[in-house]
Amino acid sequence: MTGLLLGPILRYTDADSATVWVETDTACDVEVLGTTTPTFAVGGHHYALVVLRDLPSDTSTPYEVRLDGKQVWPPPDSTLPPSRIRTLARHPEHFTLVFGSCQHPRVDPEGRPDTLGPHALAAYARRMAMRDEEDWPDALLLLGDQVYADETSPATREWLAARRDLSVAPGPEVADFEEYTHLYHEAWSEELLRWLLSTVPTAMIFDDHDVRDDWNTSQAWRREMAATSWWRRRIRGGLASYWIYQHLGNLRPVDLENDEVYARVLRSGRDGDALELLEDFAEWADSEADGGTAYRWSYRRDYGPVRLMVIDNRAGRVVAAGVRKMVGDEEFDWIERNAVDAPGRIEHLLLASTLPWLLPPAISDLESHNEVAAARPGRRGARGERIRQGLDLEHWAAFRESFDRLAALLARSVRGGAATASVLSGDVHHSYVARARYPDAPDAPVYQLTCSPLHNAAPRKLRWAFRMGWWPVLARLTRLAARRAGVADPPLSWDRVAGPYFGNEVATITIRGRHAEVRFEQAVTTEGRPALRPMTRQVLAPG
């Protein structure tokens, strides 16, 4: 009997359309709300993205999933509310977005306690299931490290050991497409998370651990990886699986119609297999870090007057000799056209970047200083590169040209009439709010909103570093050192509004007209179950 392996995952909704993603255990026809779509095959796995059209706006519709006519979702023993597709109003004034990053499964085959504590999304889903639907969020944004290809769980290492010799590189890291599929099953199969993903439209983007720590941090890093015996299989499998499990559902129906890769995969049919096609595509897409033009992983979503721009911080980097850009010029032009120069009303710009734009000032100066040091010839440059990789100095400030260009983009946004412009980030395993201060005082506030992790931890030594990075005395010293190295002062200053907070956390942005606020909550265990504890609430724009 045909079965549902993973999903359904509600990926995209607007006023009259939606997409629902599934993985099944064999080729079949997938039906959702009367729309039927055949599966396509990749590496012996079967997937479908059901595109629903002509839905009524501003409605909530329970849905089921049928495979070859047989209902497989919701599970017959589920005690959770029915999964629903909620379309937007034609001109919505209210919008709620939940976001966070970094969710390590830490699955133990022997059932030992989870040392990372309760999962913030599981706690959120449990509370959501007990509330009225009117209180449910409109969208969920997962900002990277959905899976950890280089830091596998005990359960995955046991599975890998049964498959191959872990004494041979890449050892307990994943090696290929098939092993990536195992990671996604491990990450998305828990009951509460699965229900949440089936019910709240979800946008996603990769970060380094989806492929490997420090992915594309520099040209030296890329040369080091290319010299290994296993990297080519890793990047081919990693980006091919990312395209299926994460990126495909990021696209709007109109984008799907124009996506040449998707068209080629569909042409392979349910009886063909698109693995080689997708792995060849993945290898080609990876070449963009060498300065070429390739596939655009960045994308945009609109929620009435709220525009969400999701930026690829990893695959689109340019790290060729003498050139370092977080995003290539062609892609940055596209971001600017959509974020600032686009016609229509944008009252709130949410720019999603897995890596924070505004770090603690002392750390930001250190990263810009290191960019200069690592570019020097000979031993000094090599030492700078070792420091860069050892301390993960690879955020926006380590790509200073791109840092300044993003600062200008955000300033133009609020000068153009937006009530707020915010950069949403994760990666750094702690949460905080920072406000940008421009010398010429834009008309509206610009914020850095960082929420990480959903389920992971920051080592205690790093916690001290993140706290110290905000100290004014230390910031003055690092700024002075950066100046002496030839680094220009940033085009703005910033200060901490809230945080840093440590622990598993989730953030919620609530927008009502021109009013906007953000709330951070920490996952705790109450009476043996995951729950959420308020940490801070910050008004971003009073409206």
C-alpha positions in Angstrom: 0.0 0.0 0.0 1.3 3.5 -0.9 2.3 5.4 2.2 3.3 9.0 3.2 6.9 9.1 4.3 7.2 12.9 5.0 4.9 15.8 5.0 2.5 17.2 4.1 4.3 20.5 4.4 2.3 23.7 3.6 4.9 25.8 1.8 3.3 28.8 0.1 0.0 30.6 0.4 -1.4 33.9 -0.9 -4.9 35.2 -1.5 -5.9 32.4 -4.0 -3.2 29.8 -4.2 -1.1 27.4 -2.1 1.5 24.7 -2.5 1.8 21.5 -0.5 4.9 19.2 -0.5 5.0 15.5 0.2 7.4 12.5 0.0 5.8 9.1 -0.6 7.2 5.6 -0.5 6.4 4.8 -4.2 5.2 6.5 -7.4 1.6 7.6 -7.1 -0.9 10.4 -7.6 -1.2 12.9 -4.7 -4.5 14.6 -4.1 -5.1 17.7 -2.0 -8.5 19.6 -2.0 -9.4 18.0 -5.3 -6.2 18.8 -7.1 -4.1 15.8 -8.2 -0.4 15.8 -9.0 1.8 12.8 -10.0 5.0 12.2 -8.1 8.5 12.6 -9.6 11.4 10.3 -8.7 14.9 11.3 -7.5 17.4 8.7 -6.3 14.6 6.1 -5.8 12.6 8.6 -3.6 9.2 10.0 -4.7 8.1 13.6 -4.3 5.3 15.9 -5.3 4.5 19.6 -4.9 0.7 20.1 -5.3 -0.1 23.5 -6.6 -3.6 24.6 -5.5 -5.2 27.5 -7.5 -8.4 29.5 -7.4 -8.9 29.2 -3.7 -11.2 31.7 -2.0 -9.4 34.5 -0.2 -9.3 35.1 3.5 -10.6 31.6 4.3 -9.5 28.6 6.4 -10.0 25.2 4.8 -9.2 21.8 6.5 -7.5 19.5 4.1 -6.6 15.8 3.7 -3.9 14.1 1.6 -4.9 11.1 -0.6 -2.4 8.9 -2.4 -4.0 7.0 -5.3 -7.4 7.9 -3.8 -6.6 6.6 -0.3 -6.5 9.0 2.6 -3.1 9.1 4.4 -3.4 12.4 6.2 -4.3 13.3 8.9 -3.2 10.2 10.8 -6.2 8.3 12.2 -5.0 8.5 15.8 -4.0 12.2 15.8 -5.3 14.3 18.6 -4.0 17.5 17.0 -6.4 20.0 15.2 -6.9 19.3 11.5 -4.3 20.7 9.1 -5.6 23.8 7.4 -4.8 26.0 4.4 -5.5 29.6 5.3 -5.4 32.1 2.4 -4.6 35.7 2.9 -7.1 38.6 2.5 -6.8 40.5 -0.7 -5.5 43.5 1.3 -4.3 42.2 4.6 -3.6 44.7 7.4 -2.6 42.1 10.0 0.4 39.7 9.7 2.2 37.5 12.1 5.5 35.8 11.3 7.4 33.3 13.5 11.1 32.7 12.8 14.2 31.1 14.1 17.2 29.0 13.1 19.5 26.0 13.9 17.6 22.9 14.9 19.8 20.0 15.7 17.9 16.7 16.2 20.3 15.2 18.8 18.4 11.9 18.4 19.9 9.2 20.7 19.3 5.6 19.7 19.4 4.5 23.3 16.8 7.0 24.4 19.0 9.0 26.7 17.7 12.5 27.7 18.0 15.4 25.2 20.8 17.5 26.6 19.9 20.4 24.4 16.5 21.0 26.2 13.1 21.3 24.7 12.7 22.2 21.0 11.3 25.7 20.7 9.2 24.8 17.7 7.7 21.8 19.5 6.8 24.1 22.4 5.3 26.6 19.9 3.3 23.9 18.1 1.9 22.5 21.4 0.7 25.9 22.5 -0.7 26.7 19.1 -2.7 23.5 19.0 -4.4 24.6 22.2 -5.3 28.1 21.0 -8.0 29.4 18.7 -7.1 29.5 15.1 -7.4 33.3 15.1 -4.2 33.3 17.2 -2.2 31.1 14.8 0.7 32.8 12.8 0.4 33.5 9.1 3.9 32.2 8.2 6.9 30.5 9.6 10.5 31.3 8.5 13.3 28.8 9.1 16.6 30.6 8.8 19.2 27.9 8.1 20.7 24.7 9.6 17.6 22.6 9.1 19.9 19.7 9.0 23.5 19.2 10.3 25.4 17.4 7.6 28.7 17.7 9.5 27.5 17.2 13.1 25.3 14.2 12.9 23.3 12.8 15.8 24.1 9.6 17.6 21.2 7.9 15.8 22.4 9.0 12.4 26.0 7.9 13.1 24.7 4.5 14.0 22.7 4.4 10.7 25.8 5.5 8.8 28.0 2.9 10.4 25.6 0.2 9.1 25.9 1.6 5.6 29.7 2.3 5.2 33.0 2.4 7.0 33.2 5.5 9.1 37.0 5.3 9.4 37.0 6.5 5.7 36.4 10.2 5.0 34.0 11.9 5.4 33.6 9.6 8.4 30.4 10.4 10.5 29.4 13.3 8.2 26.9 12.6 5.4 28.4 11.7 2.1 25.7 11.8 -0.6 22.1 12.4 -1.6 20.8 9.2 0.0 22.3 10.2 3.4 20.9 13.6 3.1 17.4 12.2 2.7 17.9 10.4 6.1 18.7 13.8 7.7 15.5 15.3 6.5 13.4 12.4 7.8 15.2 12.7 11.2 14.5 16.5 11.3 10.9 16.6 10.2 9.2 13.5 11.5 8.5 14.4 15.1 4.7 14.6 15.6 4.3 18.2 16.8 6.8 19.6 14.2 5.1 17.6 11.4 1.7 19.0 12.4 3.1 22.6 12.6 4.7 22.3 9.1 1.5 20.9 7.7 -0.5 23.9 9.0 1.6 27.1 8.8 3.0 28.2 5.5 6.8 27.8 5.7 9.7 29.5 4.0 13.3 28.2 4.3 16.9 29.0 3.4 20.1 27.1 4.0 23.1 28.0 6.1 26.5 26.4 6.4 25.7 23.2 8.4 23.1 22.3 5.8 26.3 21.6 3.8 29.3 22.0 6.0 30.7 24.4 8.6 32.2 27.6 7.0 30.7 26.7 3.6 32.2 29.2 1.1 33.9 31.3 3.7 36.8 32.0 1.4 38.7 31.0 -1.7 41.1 29.1 0.4 38.3 27.1 2.0 36.9 26.1 -1.4 40.4 25.0 -2.6 40.8 22.9 0.6 37.4 21.2 0.1 38.0 20.6 -3.7 41.2 18.8 -2.8 39.4 16.1 -0.8 38.1 12.8 -2.2 34.6 13.3 -0.9 33.6 16.9 -1.3 32.2 16.6 -4.9 29.7 14.0 -3.8 28.7 16.0 -0.7 28.0 19.2 -2.6 26.1 17.4 -5.4 24.0 15.5 -2.9 23.6 18.5 -0.6 22.3 21.0 -3.1 20.2 18.5 -5.0 18.5 17.5 -1.7 18.1 21.1 -0.7 16.4 21.9 -4.0 13.9 19.1 -3.3 13.2 19.4 0.4 13.6 23.1 0.9 13.9 25.4 -2.1 11.1 24.0 -4.3 8.5 25.0 -1.8 9.9 28.5 -1.5 8.8 29.4 -5.0 5.5 31.1 -5.8 3.4 29.3 -8.4 4.4 31.9 -11.0 8.1 31.2 -10.2 7.5 27.4 -10.5 6.1 27.9 -14.0 9.3 29.8 -15.0 11.8 27.5 -13.3 13.7 25.6 -15.9 15.1 23.0 -13.5 11.6 22.2 -12.2 10.3 21.8 -15.7 13.1 19.3 -16.6 12.5 17.3 -13.4 8.8 17.1 -14.2 9.6 15.9 -17.8 11.6 13.0 -16.3 8.2 11.7 -15.2 7.1 9.4 -12.4 8.8 6.4 -14.0 12.2 8.2 -14.7 14.7 9.4 -12.1 16.0 12.9 -11.9 19.0 12.3 -9.6 21.7 12.8 -12.1 20.0 15.8 -13.6 19.7 17.5 -10.2 23.2 16.6 -9.1 24.6 18.1 -12.3 22.5 21.2 -11.6 23.8 21.3 -8.1 27.5 21.2 -9.2 26.8 24.0 -11.7 25.0 26.1 -9.1 28.0 25.7 -6.7 30.2 27.4 -9.2 28.7 30.8 -8.5 31.0 31.2 -5.5 33.8 31.6 -8.1 32.2 34.7 -9.5 30.0 33.3 -12.3 26.3 33.6 -12.8 24.2 30.7 -11.8 21.0 29.8 -10.0 19.3 32.3 -7.7 18.4 30.7 -4.3 17.2 34.1 -2.9 13.5 34.7 -3.2 10.6 37.0 -2.2 7.2 36.7 -0.6 4.5 39.3 -0.2 1.9 39.5 2.6 0.0 42.6 1.7 2.1 45.6 2.6 4.8 43.3 4.2 7.6 42.2 1.9 9.8 39.4 2.9 13.1 39.1 1.0 15.1 36.0 1.8 18.8 36.3 0.9 21.1 33.4 0.0 24.2 34.1 2.2 26.1 30.9 1.2 25.9 29.6 -2.4 25.8 33.1 -3.9 29.0 34.4 -2.3 31.8 35.6 -4.5 35.2 34.6 -3.0 37.4 34.7 -6.1 41.0 36.1 -5.8 40.9 39.7 -4.7 37.1 39.9 -4.6 34.8 39.1 -1.6 31.1 39.7 -1.8 28.3 38.2 0.3 26.1 38.3 -2.7 27.1 38.7 -6.3 26.3 42.0 -8.1 23.6 40.6 -10.3 21.7 39.1 -7.4 22.2 42.1 -5.2 20.7 44.2 -8.0 17.7 41.9 -8.0 17.4 42.3 -4.2 17.5 46.1 -4.5 14.9 46.2 -7.2 12.5 44.1 -5.2 13.2 45.5 -1.7 13.5 49.2 -2.5 12.7 50.1 -6.1 9.7 47.9 -6.6 6.4 49.7 -7.3 3.5 49.5 -4.8 3.2 50.0 -1.1 5.9 48.3 1.2 5.2 49.4 4.7 7.4 46.8 6.4 10.5 45.3 4.8 11.7 42.0 6.4 15.0 41.1 4.9 16.0 37.6 5.9 19.7 36.8 6.2 20.8 33.7 8.0 23.9 35.5 9.1 23.4 38.7 11.2 24.1 42.0 9.6 24.8 43.8 12.9 26.8 41.7 15.3 28.1 43.0 18.6 30.3 46.0 17.6 33.6 44.5 18.8 33.0 41.3 16.9 32.0 43.2 13.8 35.2 45.2 13.8 37.2 42.0 14.3 35.6 40.5 11.2 36.3 43.5 9.1 39.9 43.7 10.4 40.3 40.0 9.6 39.1 40.4 6.1 42.0 42.8 5.5 44.5 40.6 7.3 43.6 37.5 5.4 44.1 39.3 2.1 47.7 40.0 2.8 50.3 37.9 1.0 52.4 35.2 2.5 52.4 34.0 6.1 50.4 37.0 7.4 47.6 36.3 5.1 47.7 32.5 5.8 47.5 33.3 9.6 44.5 35.6 8.9 42.8 32.8 7.1 43.4 30.3 9.9 41.9 32.8 12.3 38.9 33.4 10.0 38.0 29.7 9.8 38.9 29.0 13.5 36.7 31.8 14.8 34.0 31.7 12.1 34.7 35.3 11.1 32.4 35.2 8.0 29.4 37.4 8.6 28.4 40.5 6.8 31.2 42.6 8.4 33.7 40.1 6.9 32.4 41.1 3.5 32.6 44.8 4.1 31.6 45.9 0.6 28.4 44.0 1.0 27.8 45.2 4.5 27.9 48.8 3.4 25.7 48.1 0.4 23.1 46.4 2.6 23.2 49.4 5.0 22.4 51.8 2.1 19.6 49.5 0.9 17.9 49.5 4.3 18.2 53.3 4.7 16.6 53.9 1.3 13.8 51.6 2.3 12.7 53.6 5.3 13.3 56.9 3.5 11.0 55.7 0.8 8.1 55.4 3.2 8.4 52.0 5.0 7.4 52.1 8.7 10.2 49.6 9.5 13.0 47.7 7.9 14.4 44.7 9.8 17.1 42.1 9.1 16.0 38.7 10.4 18.9 36.4 11.2 20.0 33.3 13.1 23.3 31.3 13.1 25.0 32.6 16.2 23.2 30.5 18.9 21.8 33.4 20.9 19.1 36.0 20.4 19.1 39.8 20.5 17.6 43.0 19.1 19.9 45.9 17.8 18.8 49.2 16.4 20.8 50.9 13.6 21.7 54.6 13.9 22.5 56.5 10.7 24.3 59.8 10.8 21.5 61.5 8.7 18.7 59.9 10.8 16.3 58.0 8.4 12.6 58.6 8.9 11.9 55.2 10.4 13.7 52.6 12.4 16.0 49.9 11.1 16.6 46.8 13.2 18.7 43.6 13.5 16.5 40.8 14.9 18.5 37.7 15.6 16.8 34.5 16.9 18.9 31.3 17.4 18.8 28.4 18.1 15.5 26.6 17.9 17.3 23.5 19.3 21.0 23.7 19.9 23.4 25.5 22.3 26.2 28.0 22.5 29.4 26.9 24.4 29.9 28.9 27.6 33.1 30.5 26.3 31.2 31.9 23.3 28.5 33.2 25.5 31.0 35.4 27.3 32.4 36.6 23.9 28.9 37.5 22.7 28.3 39.5 25.9 31.7 41.2 25.9 31.3 42.2 22.2 28.8 44.9 23.3 31.0 46.5 25.9 31.8 50.1 24.8 35.4 50.0 26.0 36.2 46.9 24.1 34.3 48.2 21.0 36.5 51.4 21.1 39.6 49.3 21.2 38.6 47.0 18.3 37.5 50.0 16.2 40.9 51.7 16.8 42.7 48.5 15.7 40.6 48.2 12.6 41.4 51.8 11.6 45.1 51.1 12.0 44.7 48.2 9.6 43.1 50.5 7.1 39.5 49.5 7.7 37.1 52.5 7.2 34.5 53.1 9.9 31.0 51.6 9.2 28.5 54.0 7.6 26.3 53.7 10.7 26.4 52.8 14.4 24.1 50.5 16.3 23.2 49.6 19.9 21.7 46.7 21.7 18.0 47.0 22.5 17.5 43.6 24.1 19.5 40.5 24.9 21.6 38.6 24.5 19.4 35.6 25.4 20.7 32.1 25.5 18.7 28.9 25.2 16.2 27.4 22.7 14.1 30.3 21.5 11.6 31.4 18.9 10.7 34.9 17.8 7.3 36.3 16.6 6.9 39.5 14.6 3.4 41.0 14.8 2.3 43.7 12.3 -1.0 45.7 12.6 -1.1 48.4 9.9 2.1 50.5 10.5 2.5 49.1 14.0 5.1 46.4 14.4 6.6 44.6 17.4 8.7 41.5 18.0 8.5 39.0 20.9 11.1 36.5 21.9 10.2 33.3 23.9 12.4 30.6 25.4 11.5 26.9 25.4 11.3 25.4 28.9 9.9 22.2 30.3 6.7 22.5 32.4 5.1 19.4 33.9 7.2 17.2 31.6 6.1 19.0 28.5 7.7 21.7 26.3 6.3 25.2 26.9 7.4 28.8 26.2 8.5 31.5 28.6 8.4 35.2 27.6 11.9 36.8 27.3 11.2 40.3 25.8 8.7 42.2 23.8 10.0 45.2 21.7 7.9 47.7 19.8 9.6 48.3 16.4 7.2 51.0 15.2 4.3 52.4 17.2 2.0 52.8 14.3 
